[in-house]
Amino acid sequence: MSANRGSSGMSLISERAAALGQRERNKLDKLRRIKDAARELFLAKGFDDTTTREIATRASVGIGTIFVYAENKRDLLFLIVNEELEKIEQMAEAAVEERASLLENLLRVARIHYEFFAQQPALSRFVLREMVFYESGTQAGRFQKTRERLIDLLGRIAAMAMAQKMIAVNEEPRFIGWTIFSVFQVELRRWLSDDDPNLLQGLQTLERALRLVVSGLAPAKAALRLTTGGRSAFRGIQELPRR
């Protein structure tokens, strides 16, 4: 009798596991359909002219299901690319080599990103446009972590070059990384503004900009002097209270 009860109990557990597995598969399938539908419509109609209702219809899900994964249309855009961007950052980190020069490591990281964004330039332009001031939404935190990870990586590359005496600068590596990131993202946007961006030309222009950042402008003291008139930009400004 106890053996039968044990067999029945195991069967019930198996049924529950199978049901749970099926629910998970259904969720993954819905997510895939939503992401595919959003990508297709953004590319076909443009980000601005696509509605969340159209995406739900194309994905064969209710409009409420859309909002389980994304709070708004911008969130849907990053729902498409967040996972891919995370993989790109992993690839970028793996591409850095201790024996490589500062410039070479920066270009290795840049090339991986350029190749990714070049796959679908139209969609990439929407992503780069919408990432500005993107701080709220279901997918925003995930994206922000990926961006911070890239800035940290650029800072670590700079710190590695400082430790190896490749560069000598009295500045925090994190700030150096942020400065390089600023140049990188502006140049990436400029490059992608072309309808058919050329990967080699884009990387060559970025290399030129990075060489300027790394080598500097070799300023004389006069170039950095702020006269009384030059400091007028700060006149009357009071520091905001820290939160």
Sequence and secondary structure as in RCSB ss.txt:
>XXXX:A:sequence
MSANRGSSGMSLISERAAALGQRERNKLDKLRRIKDAARELFLAKGFDDTTTREIATRASVGIGTIFVYAENKRD
LLFLIVNEELEKIEQMAEAAVEERASLLENLLRVARIHYEFFAQQPALSRFVLREMVFYESGTQAGRFQKTRERL
IDLLGRIAAMAMAQKMIAVNEEPRFIGWTIFSVFQVELRRWLSDDDPNLLQGLQTLERALRLVVSGLAPAKAALR
LTTGGRSAFRGIQELPRR
>XXXX:A:secstr
 HHHHHHHHHHHHHHHHHHHHHHHHHHHHHHHHHHHHHHHHHHHH TTT  HHHHHHHHTS HHHHHHH SSHHH
HHHHHHHHHHHHHHHHHHHH  TTS HHHHHHHHHHHHHHHHHSSHHHHHHHHHHTTT   STTHHHHHHHHHHH
HHHHHHHHHHHHHTTS   SS HHHHHHHHHHHHHHHHHHHHTSSS  HHHHHHHHHHHHHHHHH     HHHH 
  TTGGGGGTT       
